[in-house]
Amino acid sequence: MESESSGARPVRSVVRAFVLLEELARHREGVRLSDLSERCDLSRSTTHNLLATLEHLGYVTQWASAGRYVLTDQAAELGRGAQDSDSELRQRMHPLVARLVSDVGETCYLAVASWRDAVYLDALESPHPLKVGAVTGDRCRLLGTAIGHALLAHRPATARRIQASEPDEWRRWEQAIADARRDGFALDIEQYEPGLSCVAVPVPGYGVARAALCLAGPAGRLPEHRLRELADDMKRRLSSA
């Protein structure tokens, strides 16, 4: 689990800098200074000074033609420094994804959290004609999906951010996320899409879920008792992967 506050008072300038970084992370197309100032409830001068510091450090740059600020690749590299890169994780987990598809006969995919979404790092489809389609690079929402709930249940900081940004949707799915935290897996029985069912388990990494692994297929082939059996099987395989 992620460490909680030890009681030390937050440093205001650091908090403000991360508020800006998180707002920029929501907008790949970039954000103007005036909009950042308004959205983050900061004065224009404070916003400008923080952006100038982040730009000097290499985490933010400004598109001169559009006047918008965007995150740089260095911001992504910072988070990857202490753990596998996405490509390394995909390479390490691909044999397990392939074995699950071969043994179970259903679509399997590996995903990581990316702001409000889960992004598929790897995906292999079921050999059956009737199957769940999944392609590497696809996205789905964290809230309302089994793979999203498996991630949110074991990424406290991510969960807090989503709860703050989407309070109504969070309340709708809060119990499902709590169940996933208790059980160590998340189920989706025809909730995200009628006729389809999924089970997802977290992939551990440095105290939080680094990713999540999901099996998905037609509800007729994946009743609840089968999903629970698969959850136990996936957790056993992950423990020895």
N, C-alpha and C positions, 0 to 999 in steps of 0.2 A: 504494500500500500504506500501511497505518497505520504511523506511526512507532513504532519499538521504543525500549525504555529506553536512555537515554544513560549509564546507570551511576549516576545520582543515586539516593540512598536515598529510598524512598517515605515520605511524611509519614503517620504512623500514623492520625491523626485523620481525614485525608482518605480514606484507604483504608477506614476503618471506616464513614464516612458513605456511601460508595458501596456498600459491602456491604449496608447497610440499604436504600438506594434500589433495588438490584437485587432484594433479597428482596421489597420492597413491589411491585415491578413484576411479580412472579410471581403476585400475589394481588390481583385487581381488587376482591374483596369486602372487602379490608382485613385487617390483622393486629394482634392485641393486643400490647401492650408485652412481656408475659411471654413470648409465643411468639417475638417478634422477638429478644429477648434470648437465648433458648435456641437458635434456629436459626442465629443469627449468632455464637454463642459469645462474647457480650459480657455484662458485668455489667448488672444492671437500671439502676443509676445512670448508667453510660456510655451505655446505650441511650436512657434518658430524656433526658439532656443533648443527645445528638446529634439526637434527634427534635425537641426544643424549638428547637434552632438551625435545623434544616431547616424547621420550621413557621414560625419567625420570618422566614425568607427566602422563604417562599411556595411551597416545593416539596412540602410534606407538610401534611396536615390531619387532624384527628381527628374521627370521627363520634361526637358526644357520646352519642347514644342507644345505640350498640353498643360504644363504647370502642375502636374499631379505627382504626388509622392507614392512610391511603391517600395515593397520589400525587395531586397536583393537575395541572391542565392546564398549569401553568407548567413542569413537568418535561418534558413533551412539546415545548413551545414552545422550550425551551432547545436541544434537538437540531436543531430545524428552522431556527434562526436563521441558520445559515451555508449553508443549501442550500434548494432548492425545498421547499415544503410538499408533502404528499401530493397535495393537490388540484391544485397547480401542476404537479407531475410528471405526474399523470394527464392533465391537459389537454395538456401538451407531447408526451406519448408516444402519445395516443389515435390520431392519424392513422397512425402506424406500425403500431399494433395492427390497425387497420381494413384497412390495405393488405395486411398479411400474411394476414389471414383471406381477403381477396378474391383474392390471388394464389396462395396455397398451398391454400386450401380446408379448412384445419384450424382447430380452436379455438386461440385465442391469448389469453394473459393476462399481465399485468404485476403483480409482487408485490414487497413489501418485507419485511424481517425484523422480526418482533415477538416478542421473547423466544425461545421454542422453535419458533415457527411462521413460516410465510410467509403474509402476508395479501394477497389479491388487490385491488389498487387499481383495476384495469380488466380486463374480460373480455368477449370476444366469441366466440360459438360458431360452429362450422362450419355451413355451409348443408346439409351432407349429413344424411340421416335417421339414419345410424349415426355417432355423434360422441361426443366427450368433453364432458360438461356442465360449465360453469363460470359462476359468478355473482360479480359484484363484491361483495367483502366475505367471500367464502369463505376458509377457512384450510386449510393442510395443514402437516404436520410439516416442519421443516428437514432432519432426518435421514431418509434413505430416499427422497427425492424429487429429481428433476432440478433443479427450481427452487431447492430448499433447498441442494443441493450447489453450484450456481452462486453462490449468495450466500455460503455458508460458505467457499468456496475463495478468495474475494476480500474477505472481512471478517475479518481475523485476530483482532481482539478478540472478535467474536461467536463465532468458532470456538473460541477458548480457553475462553470461558464455557460453551459447550455441551459441550466435552470434559470440563470439570471437573464439570458437573452430570449428565451422562449418559455416564459412561466406557464402559460395556458397549456401548451403542448406537453410541458414537463409534468404537470399535474395529471394529465390524461394517462401518461405512461409510467408514472412514478412507481406504482405497485409492481408492474412488470419488471422494472429495473431492480427493485428491491428483491424480487423473487430470484432474478438472475444472480444477484450478489450472494444470496443465501444458498442457492443450489449449485453455483459454479458453472451454470450454463443458462442459455436463454432459448425459449421456444416461441415460434410464431406459427399458430395453427389457423391458417386462412385469414389472418388479420391484415397483413400487408397487401395480399392479393387473393381473392376468392379462388379456391381450388388448389392452392399451393401451401406447403408447410415447410418449416425450416427449423434447424437446431444449430446453435452456435456456442462455441466455447472459447474462452480467452487464451491467448498465447502468452505465457508469463515472460516478463523481462524487467529486471531491475526494480522490483517492488510494485510494478503496475502491469496492466495488460499492454504488451508491445503491439499486439495485433489480435485478431480473432479469426477463427476457422469455422466455416459454415457448410453444412450439407442441406441441400434443398431439393424438393421434388413434388410431384403431385400428392395431394392430401390422401388420396386413396391408397397410395403405397407407403405413406408415412403417417399412420395414426399416432396418437400421443404416446402410447406405450412403446412404439418403435423408436420415436424420437428420443425418448428417455434412455432406451438401450444404447442408441447411437451416441448420446452424450457421454455415457460412461466409457464406451469404447474409444471415443475421440480423446478423452482425458487420459486414458491409459496410454494411448499411442503418443500423445504429446509428452508425457512424463519420461518416455524413453527415446524421444526424437533427438 
